[in-house]
Amino acid sequence: MTFKRYALAALLLAAPAYAQWAPQVYTTEYEACVPPCDNNNANSHDQCVAYCHCVMDSMQTQFPDHDALEREATQEKRPDRIASLQTIANTCNQKSFGAPAKKLEFK
């Protein structure tokens, strides 16, 4: 299941430098990020690409276990996990678009 994210932010607190998701997981998440961003920012594809890379890089660094992250955010809806993801989205959105991200929604 792929996250639905519409925000930007990078939080690199206490993250192991070696942590990485499997390449296919990263690609799948990235490819799920760009189209919604493009839909919301029709003339800003390059900024969407930067935003989505920022989000993916930050998430895989802070949360090396993708399956656990997905479960905690989408199934368990853990407030701490959602708050961390919102922070990442806000940071990346600020970098790419100059404003915090919309509130994340997990369905």
N, C-alpha and C positions, 0 to 999 in steps of 0.2 A: 504494500500500500504506500502510496506516495503522499508526502505532506502537501497540504495546500498552504502556500505562503505567498503573501503579497507585501512583504515588508523588507527593510534593509537594516543590517547592523553587524558589527564585528566585535565579539567579546573574546579576548584571548587570555583570560585569567587562569593561571595554573593549569594550562593544558600541556600534555606531553607532546613534544616536538615530533615524535615518531608515529603518532596516531594517524592512521589513514583508513578510509573506507575502501572496500574493493572498488576498482575502477568502474565496474558496471553500475554499482550502487551510486557512486558519485555522478556518473553520466545520467542515470535515470532521474535522479533528484534535480540535477541541473536542467535537464530537458523539460522537466515539469515546472520549473521556475520561470524560464524565459517567456513562453507564450502569454501567460497571464500578465506579466510585467509589460510586455509589448502592447497588449490590449489596453492597459491603463495608461500607457505612455507611447502613443502611436509614433511620434517622431523622435524617440529616444532609444533606439535599439542598442547602441553602443553603451549607453548608461545602464540599460537592463542587463546586458552581458556582464558589465563590471559589478553590478549589484548582485547578480546571482552567483558569480564566482566568489564574491566577498562572503555571502551567506553560506555557501557550501564549504568554503575553506574554513570559516569560523566554526561551523557546526561540526565538521569532522575533526577539527583540532580539539574543541571543547568536549565533544561527545564521541569518542572513538568507537563505541559500540552502537552502530546504526540501528540495529534491531531493538535494542533497549530504549534508545531515544524515541523511536517511532511508537513503541508500545506505551511508553510513559506519557508521551504527548497526545497521541490520538486515541488510545484506548482507555488509559487510566486518567488522562487529563490532569496530570499532576501540576498544581499551580506553580511550583518551583521550576519545573521544566518549561512550562509555557512562558513564565516570566523571563527565563534565560533566553529562550528563542525570540521573544519580543525584543529583548535588549540587542540581540544580534541583528535582528531586522531593522531596528531603529538606527543602530550605528552604521550599517551598510547603506541604508536609505539616505541617511544624512550625508555620507560620503558621495554617493552617486547623484542624488537629487536635491540635496540641501535642506531636507526636512525629515522629521521622524516618519516612520512607517505607519501605515494603517494598523489597526488592531488585528492581530492574527486570529484566524478562525480555524478550528480543527473539527472536522466532521467525521 
